[in-house]
Amino acid sequence: MIVPVERYIEQVRDGSRYKGTLKIADTTFDYELTFTPPLPELDDREPVTTWKEVRRLVHIVVKRNNTEIGLTDKEYQLFFHMLAQLAI
């Protein structure tokens, strides 16, 4: 099955904060990405090896109809792959 996906990203603070929308089929999500530390500083760090470490460094807030959605580990990984690459 092919599902249409549209992604939009806007830089809020250079290298550290982004927001946008993600549309999957007929469902639209608003999101915010926060990188702690900012992206340029991540290059100087040791690579992370677990998703727990990734979640600590890259905060993702997803909302639908202005209601925040708590993400499971699998959902976080999906949103990370779909959104963080846009910012990076």
N, CA, C and O of each residue as an XYZ file, in Angstrom:
352
protein
N       0.834     -1.177      0.000
C       0.000      0.000      0.000
C       0.886      1.250      0.000
O       1.834      1.337      0.780
N       0.586      2.199     -0.855
C       1.313      3.456     -0.918
C       0.500      4.509     -0.183
O      -0.685      4.703     -0.457
N       1.161      5.192      0.762
C       0.512      6.242      1.554
C       1.234      7.552      1.276
O       2.450      7.630      1.450
N       0.505      8.591      0.844
C       1.165      9.869      0.591
C       1.614     10.530      1.898
O       0.893     10.519      2.896
N       2.826     11.106      1.869
C       3.393     11.799      3.024
C       3.904     13.154      2.563
O       4.626     13.247      1.570
N       3.525     14.213      3.291
C       4.026     15.567      3.026
C       4.694     16.069      4.297
O       4.138     15.951      5.389
N       5.897     16.634      4.149
C       6.631     17.167      5.295
C       6.968     18.625      5.053
O       7.383     19.010      3.960
N       6.782     19.430      6.091
C       7.141     20.839      6.033
C       7.919     21.153      7.306
O       7.521     20.754      8.400
N       9.034     21.874      7.155
C       9.847     22.225      8.315
C      10.219     23.701      8.246
O      10.450     24.256      7.172
N      10.268     24.313      9.415
C      10.642     25.728      9.541
C      11.655     25.840     10.672
O      11.461     25.287     11.754
N      12.735     26.562     10.407
C      13.750     26.768     11.433
C      13.271     27.854     12.391
O      12.900     28.947     11.964
N      13.280     27.549     13.680
C      12.893     28.522     14.704
C      14.138     29.151     15.304
O      14.212     30.369     15.466
N      15.120     28.312     15.635
C      16.397     28.775     16.158
C      17.485     27.955     15.477
O      17.474     26.725     15.534
N      18.421     28.641     14.832
C      19.437     27.997     14.007
C      20.123     26.836     14.718
O      20.761     27.018     15.755
N      19.986     25.659     14.156
C      20.691     24.492     14.643
C      20.092     23.803     15.843
O      20.547     22.723     16.222
N      19.068     24.406     16.462
C      18.574     23.752     17.663
C      17.061     23.574     17.740
O      16.588     22.671     18.430
N      16.299     24.408     17.053
C      14.844     24.287     17.194
C      14.160     24.437     15.837
O      14.446     25.358     15.072
N      13.249     23.504     15.565
C      12.523     23.465     14.306
C      11.067     23.110     14.593
O      10.757     22.481     15.605
N      10.184     23.520     13.693
C       8.779     23.138     13.816
C       8.216     22.958     12.420
O       8.806     23.395     11.433
N       7.060     22.305     12.356
C       6.454     22.109     11.052
C       5.231     21.231     11.136
O       4.655     21.019     12.203
N       4.848     20.724      9.969
C       3.708     19.823      9.881
C       4.112     18.577      9.102
O       4.993     18.606      8.242
N       3.442     17.502      9.432
C       3.638     16.227      8.755
C       2.251     15.706      8.424
O       1.416     15.528      9.311
N       2.013     15.467      7.154
C       0.721     14.943      6.727
C       0.928     13.531      6.203
O       1.687     13.302      5.261
N       0.236     12.591      6.837
C       0.274     11.194      6.423
C      -1.144     10.844      5.999
O      -2.059     10.825      6.823
N      -1.324     10.567      4.711
C      -2.660     10.348      4.134
C      -3.517     11.564      4.444
O      -3.194     12.663      3.993
N      -4.588     11.406      5.192
C      -5.483     12.526      5.502
C      -5.295     13.067      6.914
O      -6.105     13.872      7.372
N      -4.256     12.648      7.607
C      -4.022     13.066      8.983
C      -2.838     14.023      9.037
O      -1.765     13.723      8.514
N      -3.040     15.180      9.674
C      -1.987     16.179      9.791
C      -1.534     16.282     11.242
O      -2.352     16.383     12.156
N      -0.229     16.255     11.437
C       0.389     16.409     12.748
C       1.228     17.687     12.741
O       1.868     18.000     11.737
N       1.229     18.417     13.837
C       2.168     19.510     14.054
C       3.292     18.934     14.901
O       3.063     18.047     15.723
N       4.503     19.435     14.704
C       5.613     18.897     15.485
C       6.627     19.986     15.794
O       6.688     21.021     15.132
N       7.425     19.715     16.827
C       8.570     20.546     17.189
C       9.751     19.611     17.429
O       9.617     18.577     18.085
N      10.891     19.983     16.896
C      12.147     19.253     17.113
C      13.083     20.163     17.889
O      13.243     21.332     17.538
N      13.695     19.646     18.924
C      14.690     20.409     19.671
C      15.933     19.543     19.819
O      15.876     18.430     20.340
N      17.050     20.071     19.353
C      18.331     19.372     19.444
C      19.104     19.939     20.628
O      19.386     21.137     20.673
N      19.448     19.078     21.589
C      20.262     19.494     22.731
C      21.438     18.546     22.849
O      21.246     17.397     23.248
N      22.609     18.963     22.531
C      23.044     20.289     22.118
C      22.661     20.581     20.667
O      22.178     19.699     19.957
N      22.882     21.838     20.228
C      22.564     22.200     18.836
C      23.325     21.328     17.830
O      24.368     20.753     18.142
N      22.774     21.249     16.622
C      23.340     20.387     15.571
C      24.850     20.553     15.365
O      25.551     19.543     15.298
N      25.391     21.786     15.260
C      26.835     21.897     15.025
C      27.679     21.238     16.123
O      28.769     20.737     15.849
N      27.182     21.238     17.354
C      27.928     20.631     18.456
C      27.817     19.106     18.456
O      28.665     18.428     19.036
N      26.799     18.567     17.823
C      26.646     17.110     17.775
C      27.761     16.454     16.975
O      28.108     15.300     17.226
N      28.326     17.181     16.014
C      29.422     16.627     15.212
C      30.645     16.315     16.057
O      31.418     15.418     15.724
N      30.828     17.052     17.155
C      32.016     16.887     17.997
C      31.819     15.846     19.093
O      32.746     15.582     19.859
N      30.642     15.255     19.181
C      30.343     14.284     20.227
C      30.578     12.860     19.726
O      30.608     12.594     18.525
N      30.740     11.967     20.683
C      30.810     10.550     20.347
C      29.450     10.122     19.800
O      28.427     10.621     20.269
N      29.406      9.223     18.833
C      28.123      8.745     18.308
C      27.301      8.066     19.405
O      27.848      7.370     20.261
N      26.005      8.272     19.370
C      25.129      7.606     20.334
C      24.838      6.192     19.837
O      24.864      5.925     18.636
N      24.563      5.304     20.770
C      24.389      3.905     20.393
C      23.012      3.355     20.742
O      22.674      2.242     20.339
N      22.214      4.114     21.483
C      20.891      3.621     21.847
C      19.834      4.679     21.541
O      20.128      5.872     21.467
N      18.598      4.213     21.365
C      17.500      5.145     21.124
C      17.214      5.984     22.359
O      16.717      7.105     22.247
N      17.523      5.450     23.536
C      17.351      6.228     24.767
C      18.232      7.472     24.723
O      17.796      8.559     25.103
N      19.473      7.313     24.258
C      20.382      8.451     24.126
C      19.890      9.424     23.059
O      19.968     10.639     23.244
N      19.380      8.896     21.939
C      18.859      9.757     20.874
C      17.706     10.585     21.411
O      17.648     11.789     21.159
N      16.787      9.969     22.146
C      15.628     10.691     22.705
C      16.072     11.786     23.671
O      15.413     12.819     23.785
N      17.184     11.563     24.362
C      17.707     12.573     25.295
C      18.266     13.776     24.528
O      18.171     14.910     24.996
N      18.843     13.530     23.360
C      19.470     14.592     22.578
C      18.511     15.277     21.602
O      18.673     16.458     21.297
N      17.518     14.539     21.115
C      16.588     15.073     20.122
C      15.172     14.919     20.660
O      14.613     13.823     20.673
N      14.604     16.032     21.103
C      13.249     16.023     21.658
C      12.259     16.254     20.519
O      12.402     17.191     19.733
N      11.263     15.394     20.447
C      10.224     15.514     19.428
C       8.880     15.615     20.132
O       8.499     14.733     20.902
N       8.168     16.703     19.857
C       6.814     16.879     20.369
C       5.884     16.821     19.164
O       6.040     17.589     18.214
N       4.919     15.912     19.205
C       3.962     15.744     18.115
C       2.574     16.061     18.651
O       2.184     15.596     19.722
N       1.832     16.864     17.881
C       0.467     17.240     18.274
C      -0.489     16.971     17.122
O      -0.143     17.081     15.946
N      -1.694     16.617     17.508
C      -2.782     16.485     16.540
C      -3.968     17.231     17.127
O      -4.392     16.959     18.250
N      -4.499     18.171     16.361
C      -5.594     19.008     16.840
C      -5.231     19.696     18.159
O      -6.043     19.750     19.082
N      -4.005     20.220     18.239
C      -3.481     20.938     19.413
C      -3.354     20.073     20.663
O      -3.191     20.609     21.759
N      -3.424     18.762     20.528
C      -3.268     17.856     21.660
C      -1.970     17.078     21.486
O      -1.761     16.422     20.465
N      -1.094     17.156     22.496
C       0.191     16.468     22.415
C      -0.014     14.960     22.483
O      -0.813     14.453     23.270
N       0.727     14.266     21.638
C       0.668     12.808     21.557
C       1.933     12.245     22.190
O       3.041     12.581     21.773
N       1.771     11.388     23.198
C       2.924     10.703     23.780
C       3.390      9.616     22.827
O       2.595      8.784     22.390
N       4.669      9.622     22.508
C       5.205      8.677     21.529
C       5.845      7.469     22.205
O       6.661      7.614     23.114
N       5.466      6.278     21.750
C       6.165      5.073     22.175
C       7.550      5.093     21.519
O       7.828      5.942     20.673
N       8.399      4.169     21.908
C       9.734      4.109     21.304
C       9.659      3.891     19.796
O      10.389      4.536     19.044
N       8.795      3.000     19.350
C       8.650      2.727     17.909
C       8.120      3.952     17.181
O       8.603      4.274     16.096
N       7.137      4.645     17.750
C       6.584      5.859     17.128
C       7.638      6.951     17.080
O       7.758      7.659     16.079
N       8.413      7.094     18.169
C       9.485      8.084     18.189
C      10.470      7.805     17.055
O      10.868      8.725     16.340
N      10.857      6.562     16.889
C      11.804      6.200     15.838
C      11.257      6.553     14.463
O      11.992      7.062     13.616
N       9.975      6.288     14.231
C       9.351      6.631     12.954
C       9.395      8.135     12.713
O       9.815      8.577     11.644
N       8.964      8.929     13.700
C       8.971     10.374     13.542
C      10.404     10.904     13.426
O      10.655     11.839     12.665
N      11.332     10.324     14.165
C      12.729     10.744     14.063
C      13.227     10.579     12.637
O      13.809     11.505     12.072
N      13.006      9.407     12.048
C      13.485      9.154     10.691
C      12.792     10.058      9.665
O      13.402     10.454      8.672
N      11.542     10.376      9.904
C      10.799     11.201      8.940
C      11.106     12.687      9.086
O      10.984     13.434      8.115
N      11.507     13.139     10.292
C      11.619     14.576     10.540
C      13.039     15.069     10.799
O      13.435     16.105     10.266
N      13.798     14.356     11.596
C      15.119     14.860     11.974
C      16.032     15.023     10.774
O      16.848     15.944     10.738
N      15.908     14.147      9.795
C      16.757     14.247      8.604
C      16.516     15.556      7.860
O      17.434     16.094      7.242
N      15.289     16.073      7.914
C      15.003     17.358      7.265
C      15.812     18.478      7.915
O      16.358     19.337      7.223
N      15.886     18.465      9.234
C      16.618     19.501      9.955
C      18.125     19.357      9.759
O      18.840     20.344      9.589
N      18.586     18.131      9.787
C      20.031     17.883      9.670
C      20.485     18.232      8.276
O      21.667     18.099      7.959
